[in-house]
Amino acid sequence: MTIENPCRDDPAHSLASTSIPNQAYVLTKAKVEITVPSFISSPSYCKVDYILETQDGSALDAEVIQFDPLTRVITIEYLDFVNFAAKAKQHLLKVTGQSSS
């Protein structure tokens, strides 16, 4: 007997998402919060786990970018007026969804 999880094992299972517009954040300014739109799972009873990562696979800079996968909120903030120049760069981020039970 084989018991399959339709949320992970069924090739017909799918996740659909909408893109997030490009955002700009100026270091040392007030924080920016971006809410990731919910992914649509088919079948609809499948839970989605959200993951934030960089597009090039490099590590996220946790001093600048935080992500709460439960609320789907990305927070970007850096208030260190002395060392901010070292943090100035473009961060290409992607949010992926992974189905679980």
Buried (B, 14 or more C-beta within 10 A) or exposed (E): EEEEEEBEEBEEBEBEBEEBEEEEBEBEEEEBEBEBEEBEBBEEEBEBEBEBBBEEEEEBBEEBBBBBBEEBEBBBBBEEEEEBEEBEEEBEBEBEBEBEE
